[in-house]
Amino acid sequence: MLIESAKITPRDSERSLRSLAPFIALIALCLPSLLFVWHNRDVPHFGILQDDGLYFIGGKALAQSSGYRILSLPREPHQTKYPPLYPLLLSVAWRINPSYPVNLPIALMLSWLSLPVVLMLAYWWCVRHRFPVPITWLAVGLFALNPYVLFFASNLGSEILFMVFLLGAILVAERQDQEGWCGPLLAGVIAGAAYLTRTSGIALLPAAIAYYFWRKQRRGALWFTLGVLPAVAGWTLWSRLHAAPGQDIVTVCYTNYLAYQFLNVGWDNIDQVLWRNVSALLESMGSLVFPQMMQGLLAKLILQPLAVAMILGCIRMVRQGYAGLYTLFAGFSLAMLLVWHFEPNQRFILPLAPLLLAGFCFEMAHLARLFRGAFGHRDRSQRVVAYGFAGFLTAVLAGGLGLQIYMGFSVVPELARNDRANARAYRSIYEWIANHLPTGANILWQDDTALYLASGHHATSFVVPPRQFEATGGDAGEAARCRRIDEYAREQHLGYVLLAKVGLRHNEEVLRAAATNTNLEPIHEETGGILYRVR
């Protein structure tokens, strides 16, 4: 009797499979990035983004109880630019194995673990808003398999961990069944964790306040603010108390976001910054669908309309009662990016990618309905225009899908192989530096964090503020700027200059300028680069 009652009917089995299907699908979507990360667990791109090295050095300082410092810089100032939550995660790798670069794979896997959580939260966010099932899986799938996500997930960056707290705060704040103070307070605490991962998370505060007022929940806005306030106030106070005393360009660039912002953006150039950033922002958004593998007018004509479609789709979602808080956060975030001193690239908009992709899917569904109506129109000219536009859009989307596949299977892996070869060449120079330069020697080198971790010598990069970079010819003016590199090195108390002969840092004009500079004495040369002593 008991055995008979315990029998599982085919209907129950089918129900169980249906409930497990989303989790199985999400696991499957995680596998490509996991395989790529595992294959590139040596982090061949390490140090190229510079932020990754600073995060990892911050983790080292925390693991060694050295204080939260930038150990790679000559004066080892406190790290007051990047908040400590992501470096705290990376410090686990240093505690497990304090030997670099052996601990890089551990750090990378710790960082990658945030991606499955993000996919799960993005899926729950879509389900919470009752998106159509095709749109839900298309948006989540486009994010999980996006080549830019693949690249950033295979590096040490705080974006993915930030998205865990961002989506977590949004999901808690948007719960319809919550009453009282507990839900908003918890959402605020999670938002505070997002802020302690990336300071751009501050956009969650005004977004949440606007959202709660929109829902006529003023007390919710108050409790959310009380939840996030300790993180914001605590990091702000700590940064002020530990601010580096110097006001030179290196100190400002490495330790002070706001001072560096005001140094590069003012009333005299705000219009130029806005014009530049609007274009760059739209192209970065559009590249989530059509990878940015081309430049110039053609790229703008393809990528910017795709970005406009994303924005229109997000507006359409909000009008239908979806994604209010996430869209408000995106609005405040994009407003900050428009006036930011760096051109916003794919890395800056990565936290907005699930929303933008969902908005794009909504807009494409809307266009599909319009096309279906136009295809049956009585007027032949209307049908011709509809078929023509639909065919062009299909070609663009098919081209974007093809480029995504090509980028994911060819470009990104090839980039990893090239960077790995360059990293080996650089590491050979680092080893020579560690064995031959005197203790206390400071070096000018663009991959300064990797050099410090490999050799133990303090280093800094050649900091050229964006305002100065544009005024001196951009990329074309690099050689002219480097003609006075010896003066820059002396100002920063750097006794040596290392110039690359391979990789992204390689520039033949720079090498020729250095060779004719009588204040630079070459002391060592390898395949990777040339080391000069500053006279």
GIGI-V433774 format. One record per backbone hydrogen bond with DSSP energy under -1.0 kcal/mol. CO is the residue of the C=O (numbers start at 1). NH is the residue of the N-H. Records with the same first field share a line. If there is no record, write none. Layout:
BEGIN
CO=NH / NH
END
This chain:
BEGIN
1=5
2=6
4=7
9=13
10=14
11=15
12=16
13=17
14=18
15=19
16=20
17=21
20=24
21=25
22=26
23=27
24=28
25=29
26=30
27=31
30=34
31=35
32=36
33=37
34=38
35=39
36=40
38=41
40=43
43=46
45=48
49=51
50=54
51=55
52=56
53=57
54=58
55=59
56=60
57=61
58=62
59=63
60=64
61=66
67=69
68=79
69=71
70=73
72=459
73=76
77=70
78=80
84=88
85=89
86=90
87=91
89=92
90=94
91=95
92=96
93=97
99=103
101=104
103=107
104=108
105=109
106=110
107=111
108=112
109=113
111=114
112=115
114=118
115=119
116=120
117=121
118=122
119=123
120=124
121=125
122=126
123=127
124=128
125=129
126=131
127=130
132=136
133=137
134=138
135=139
136=140
137=141
138=142
139=143
140=144
141=145
143=146
146=150
147=151
148=152
149=153
152=155
155=157
158=162
159=163
160=164
161=165
162=166
163=167
164=168
165=169
166=170
167=171
168=172
169=173
170=174
172=175
181=185
182=186
183=187
184=188
185=189
186=190
187=191
188=192
189=193
190=194
191=195
192=196
194=197 / 198
196=85
198=201
199=202
200=203
201=204
202=205
203=207
204=208
205=209
206=210
207=211
208=212
209=213
210=214
211=215
212=217
213=216
217=221
218=222
219=223
220=224
221=225
222=226
223=227
224=228
225=229
228=232
229=233
230=234
231=235
232=236
233=237
234=238
235=239
236=240
237=241
238=242
248=252
249=253
250=254
251=255
252=256
256=260
257=261
258=262
259=263
260=264
261=265
266=269 / 270
269=273
270=274
271=275
272=276
273=277
274=278
275=279
276=280
277=281
278=282
279=283
280=284
281=285
282=286
283=287
285=288
286=289 / 290
291=293
296=300
297=301
298=302
299=303
300=304
302=306
303=307
304=308
305=309
306=310
307=311
308=312
309=313
310=314
311=315
312=316
313=317
314=318
315=319
316=320
317=322
318=321
323=327
324=328
325=329
326=330
327=331
328=332
329=333
330=334
331=335
332=336
333=337
334=338
345=349
349=352
350=353
352=356
353=357
354=358
355=359
356=360
357=361
358=362
359=363
360=364
361=365
362=366
363=367
364=368
365=369
366=370
367=371
368=372
369=373
370=374
371=375
374=377
379=383
380=384
381=385
382=386
383=387
384=388
385=389
386=390
387=391
388=392
389=393
390=394
391=395
392=396
393=397
394=398
395=399
396=400
397=401
398=402
399=403
400=404
401=405
402=406
403=407
404=408
405=409
406=410 / 411
407=412
410=414
411=415
412=416
413=417
414=418
415=419
416=420
417=421
418=422
419=423
420=424
421=425
422=426
423=427
424=428
425=429
426=430
427=431
428=432
429=433
430=434
431=435
432=436
433=437
438=441
442=495 / 496
443=460
444=498
447=451
448=452
449=453
450=454
451=455
452=456
458=443
460=445
461=463
465=469
466=470
467=471
468=472
469=474
470=473
473=476
475=478
477=481
478=482
481=484
482=485
484=488
485=489
486=490
487=491
488=492
489=494
490=493
495=534
496=444
497=532
499=530
503=506
507=511
508=512
509=513
510=514
511=515
512=516
514=517
517=520
519=535
521=533
524=531
528=501
529=526
530=499
531=523 / 524
532=497
533=521
END
